[in-house]
Amino acid sequence: MKTRNQAKLTVQLSVDGEEKLQKQSFSHVKADVTEETILAFGEAIARFDPENSRLESMIETVDFEYRK
């Protein structure tokens, strides 16, 4: 039996003057979230520093458990 345990989102932002992407993770993501909602969330996070950062990507990580 397949059971969804948990999910998290990682926002990846490019920040002016920095080579590496800045990453921020958020846990306890609801099941069946749409792509549009995930991207809108990432854009909202990027707006905290709109002059220096922009959304590069979102990573959704979902953990499942399989039992006999």
C-alpha positions as CSV (number, residue, x, y, z in Angstrom):
1,M,0.0,0.0,0.0
2,K,1.4,3.4,-1.0
3,T,1.0,6.2,1.6
4,R,2.0,9.8,1.2
5,N,4.1,10.8,4.3
6,Q,5.1,14.4,3.7
7,A,6.1,16.9,1.1
8,K,8.2,20.0,1.0
9,L,8.9,22.9,-1.4
10,T,12.3,24.4,-2.1
11,V,12.3,27.9,-3.6
12,Q,15.5,28.6,-5.6
13,L,16.2,32.3,-6.1
14,S,19.0,34.0,-8.0
15,V,20.3,37.0,-6.1
16,D,22.2,39.8,-7.7
17,G,25.9,39.6,-6.9
18,E,25.8,36.0,-5.8
19,E,27.0,33.0,-7.9
20,K,25.0,30.3,-6.0
21,L,21.2,30.1,-5.9
22,Q,19.7,31.0,-2.6
23,K,17.4,28.2,-1.4
24,Q,14.6,28.2,1.1
25,S,12.5,25.1,2.0
26,F,9.0,24.9,3.3
27,S,7.6,21.7,4.9
28,H,4.1,20.3,5.3
29,V,2.8,21.0,1.8
30,K,-0.7,19.9,1.1
31,A,-1.4,17.0,-1.3
32,D,-2.5,17.7,-4.9
33,V,-1.2,21.3,-5.1
34,T,-1.3,22.6,-8.7
35,E,1.8,23.7,-10.6
36,E,0.3,27.2,-10.9
37,T,-0.1,27.5,-7.1
38,I,3.5,26.3,-6.5
39,L,4.9,28.8,-8.9
40,A,2.7,31.6,-7.5
41,F,4.1,30.8,-4.0
42,G,7.7,31.0,-5.3
43,E,6.9,34.4,-7.0
44,A,5.5,35.6,-3.7
45,I,8.7,34.6,-1.8
46,A,10.8,36.4,-4.5
47,R,8.8,39.6,-3.9
48,F,10.3,40.0,-0.4
49,D,13.3,41.4,-2.1
50,P,12.1,42.4,-5.6
51,E,15.0,44.6,-6.5
52,N,17.7,42.0,-6.0
53,S,16.2,38.5,-6.4
54,R,14.1,36.6,-8.9
55,L,12.6,33.1,-8.9
56,E,14.6,30.5,-10.8
57,S,12.8,27.3,-9.9
58,M,10.7,25.4,-7.4
59,I,11.4,21.9,-6.3
60,E,8.7,19.7,-4.8
61,T,9.9,16.7,-2.8
62,V,7.3,14.1,-1.8
63,D,8.0,11.2,0.5
64,F,5.9,8.0,0.0
65,E,5.9,4.9,2.1
66,Y,5.2,1.5,0.7
67,R,3.9,-1.3,2.9
68,K,2.9,-4.9,2.3
